[in-house]
């Protein structure tokens, strides 16, 4: 699934584009990747927010969220990363 917002496209505006993919890895875990990208009016990527969730068949989950911004060198740099591990209840 992907989408864009419906904001006006003047020279200073940003467009937000979101792409979500789902799949199963070689170990049978469900992998969900949600990527949100901020793009300027020239089509240049200014920032990304990516969340990757891996859910095991036992119900455990690892969620990795990384926020990156465009640096002066023209490359994206991670400015924040948060990794959460959630274990399923054994009830």
Number of C-alpha atoms within 10 A of each C-alpha: 8 11 11 12 10 8 10 10 11 9 9 10 14 21 19 18 15 18 14 15 12 14 12 13 11 7 8 11 18 17 18 17 17 17 19 19 21 18 17 18 13 10 10 13 19 17 19 22 18 19 19 19 21 20 20 18 10 11 14 14 19 15 17 16 17 17 18 18 19 16 12 8 7 11 12 16 16 15 10 11 13 10 12 11 12 11 13 12 8 6 3
